Amino acid sequence: MDETVRVFDGIVYRSGKRRQQDMTPRPDRDVSANLSEAGLSTWRDLEAAIQGNQKGVMTDIARLDPNVLGCYQDELGHV
């Protein structure tokens, strides 16, 4: 069963460097009419987001404007 819920707080992690291009959705891959499928991929668990010696970014969801950005989490911790 797919349990996707909207979340408004907490910390999420994403692999990549802290650069604008790594935090900007790509129109060909990150955009969807279904808001729960659109956007950048992040994880609640650090180890799920960042493998080995990769660089990563930590984001506090509560600091994002919920009127502009919606965050949805599935049962595996993918946000």
N, C-alpha and C positions, 0 to 999 in steps of 0.2 A: 504494500500500500504506500502510495506517495504522500507523505506528510510534509507539505511545504507551508511554512508560516512566515508572516512578515515579522521582522525583528527591528527593534529601535535602539538597542544598546548592546554593549559588549565589544570585545576586541576581535578583529579578524586579521588574517595574515594572507599575503600574496607573494609569490615568488617574483623576482625581478629587482631591478635597481630603483632607487627613488628618483625617477626622472618623469617628466611630464608625459613622454611618449609611452611609458609603461603603465601610467595611470589614466590613459585616455582610451575610451572604448573605440574599437575599430569597426567602421560601418559594415564591413563584409563578414565579420565574425561575432561581434558583440551586441548587435542590434536585432531586436525581435518585437513583434506586436504584442507578444505575451510577456508582460513585465516580469514575471517570475523566472523567465529564461534569458532575459536581456542583461547586458552589463558585464562588468568585470568579474572574474571568478576569484573568490576568496574562501578561506576555510577558518573555522573556529580553532582548530588544532594546528599548532605551529608545525609539527612533524608532517601533517598531511599537505601543507602548503609548500614547505621548503625542504628539498631533498639534499642531503649531504652538505657540501660547502657552498651551496647557492646563496645568493643574496636575497633578501626579502624586505617587505614593507609591512608594518603594523599599522592598522587603522582603528580608531575608536569610533564605532558607528554612531554613538550618541552625539558626536560633533558634526555629523552630516545633517543637512536640512531635509527632513522627511517629506516636505512638500515638493521637493525637487528630485530626491533620490530615494528609491524604495529598496530595501534590503530584504531578501527572502532566504530562509534557511531550510534545507531538507533534513531528513532524518539522519544523514551521515555527517552533518556539520558543514556541508558545502553552502556558502552564502553567495 
